[in-house]
């Protein structure tokens, strides 16, 4: 019995030591986390960005879109920011926040300001395609499409711009009072091709209250699964601007 009592006493002391050691390590790890949480990572945080109204910012041959449209067309965006360890930890519990390597968006040798300028130039190029496609679909001569908003970059706004320009030029009413969001790069022949960060853009469009979200056909399934619970937004996959016009006209 004495041996048993002694053994139990040693076990209790051992547990106490281990408990204190565990608490010390927890404190050390917490201190390390606080120290490194502000350190930058070679990564970006990616979150749903603004859904930008083209009705208020687009002109077609100088005509402001909102003076013609009954609804609106939204360019969906993402927001990028430099990530740190705290952002990485936060992203584990926040479905709207992703942390991705910077190289997912730009080469390591590319300056961030140069990247932004390049993306803005690509959007401007997509406006030229949108103007030509909309003019061809409505039997107009050449038109000039412009968007007075420097928050938009990259080619993925091409589909939205094409549809908005079409609705301004056409005698019908494509928007029909709806808020229509879209993402997709358009080629000069009107084909719609895939783009990145579709799930993020879906959530941004739903948050903005869009009734319809158009995406490249190959990405429709993934986009559909990203629609937040409780949102009534409908996702439609399209392969061309002409198909998007046809589908929207029929709804």
N, C-alpha and C positions, 0 to 999 in steps of 0.2 A: 504493500500500500504506500509506504514511504517513497518507494521508487516511482510508483505511479504518480504520486503527488509532485515529486521533483520533475518528472518528465512533463507533466502538464504545466508546471511553472515555467520551464524552459520554453515550451511551445508558445505560451502566452507572450513571453518576452520577445521571442523571435517574430511573432506576428506583429507586435508593436513596432519593432525595428523596421520590418518590411513596410508597414503602413507609413511610418515617418519617411522612409526612403522614397516610397511611391509619391508622397505629397511633395517632397523636395523636387523630384523629377518633373512632376506636373507643373510646379512653379517655374522651374527652369525652362521647360518647353513653352509655357505661356509667355515668359519673358522673351525668349527667342522669337516667338511668333509676333510679339509686339514690335521687336526691333526690326525684323525683316519685312513686316507687312507693308511698309512704305517703299520698299525697294522696287524699282521698275523691272519688268520682265520683257523679253523680246517678243511681245505679244500685244494684241489688241483686245479690248472688250467689244463685243458686238451686241447691240440691242436694237429693237425695232425703232426706226426713226419716224420723222414726221411723214404724214400722207399729205402731199402738197397739192393744193388746188390749182388746176390749169385754167379753170374758169376765170380766176382772178389774175392770172399771170401771163396767159398766152395771148398773142395777137397773130392773126392771119391776114396778111397784107394790110396791117395796121388796124384791123378791126379787133377790139377786145372780145375775147370769147364769151365773157359773162353777158355781153350785150345781145348775144344770139342764143346761147344755150339755155335750156329749161332746167337742166340738172348740172352735174359736175363730173369731171374726170380727175382722178387722183393719181399722182405719181408716188409710188411707194418707195421708201428709202430705208437705209440702215444708218445707225450712228456708230462711228468708230472712235475709240479713245485709247490712249496708252494704258496698259494693264499693269497692276502690281499684284503682290501676293494676296492682299486683302480682296481684290476683285476675283482672283481665282477661287478663294474660299467661298465668297458670296455666290459665285456661279453654280456651286454644287447644289444650292437650294433654291435657285431662282431660274425658272424655265425661260424667262425673257432675257437672260444674260448668258452670253457665251464668251469664253476666252480662247482665242485661236492664235497660232503663230503669225507674226507680222508677214512672213513669207507667203501666207495664204492669200495675201492681197498685193504685195509688192516684193520685188527682189530686194535682197539685203543691201544692194548698192544704190538703191533709188532713194533720193531725199523725199521726205514726206510732203513738202510743199510742191515738189515736182510731180508727185503722184496725184495730188489734188488737182493741179492744173491739167494734167493729162486726162483725168476723168471728166473734168468740165468740158474739155475739148471733144471728148468722145460723145458727150451728150449733145453738144452743138452739132456734131456730124449726124447724130440720129435725128435731129430736127430737120435736117435737109432731106433725109430719107422719108421722114413722116410727111413733109410738104409734098414731095413728088408722088408718094403713094396715095395720099388723100386727093390730090389733084387728078390723078389717073382714075380713081374710083368714082369721082364725081364729074368727070369729063370737063374739068376746068383746065385753063392754061397754067403755066408756072405760077406758083405762089411762094411767098416768104413766110415762114413760121418762126416766131421768136417766143422765148419764155424768159420773163424778167425775174429770175430767182437763181441766185448762185449757190443755193443749197443742193441742187441736183447735179449729180455726176455719174458718169458711166453710160453705157448704151441701153440699160434696162428700161429707161423711160420711153424708149421708142414706140412701143405698142400703145401706151397711153396717149402720147402726143399724136400719133397717127389717127386714133379714134376721135380725139377732141378736134383735130383739124378737119377730119371728115365731117363731123357734126356741124361745124361752123360753115363749111362750104355747101353741104347738102340741103335740099329743100325740106327734107323730113326732120324727124326729131328722134335721134338715136338715144340720147340720154333719157328722154321721156320722164324727166323729173327725178331720176335716180342719181345716187352718188356711186359712180363706177370706178373701181380701182383696178390697176393692172400692173403687170411687170412682164418684160420680154423684150429682147433685142430684135429689131426688124432689119432684114436685109433689103437691098434696093428693089428686089422683085416682090416685096411684101411678105415674104416668109418670116415667121416668128420662131426664134431659136432660144434655147435655154439660157438662163442667167443664174447667178449665185444668190445665196441667202434668202431663198424663197419663203421658208418657214417664218423667218423674222418679219418679212414684208407682209405675210398673211396676218400676223398678229397686229402689226401696225395698222393695216387696213381695217381690221375688225374693230380695233380701238377707235378709229376715226368714224365708225358708223357706216362703212360702205355696204351697199346692198349686194353688190356683185364684185367678184375678184377674178380677173382673167389672167391666165398663166399659159406659158408654152405647153402644148399638149402632153409632152413627155414628163412634165413635172406636176400634172394635175393631181395625181394620186397623193404624192407627198404633200402638196399644198392643202388638199382636203383634210388630211389628218392633222394639220397644224391649226385648223380653225378652232378658236377657244370655245369651250363649253358654254352654251347659252347664247352664242352668236347665231343670228339667222343669215349670215352672209353666205351667198352661194358661190362656189368655185367652179369656173368653166375653163376647160382646156381648149386652146385653139392652135391651129397650125399656120394661120396666115391672118393678115389684117382683114382681108375680104371675108374670111370665115367668121371672124369676130363680129364684123358688121352684120352679117347674116344672122348670127345667133342672137345678138342683142336686138335686132329688129323684130325677131319673132317672139320676144318675151315681153 
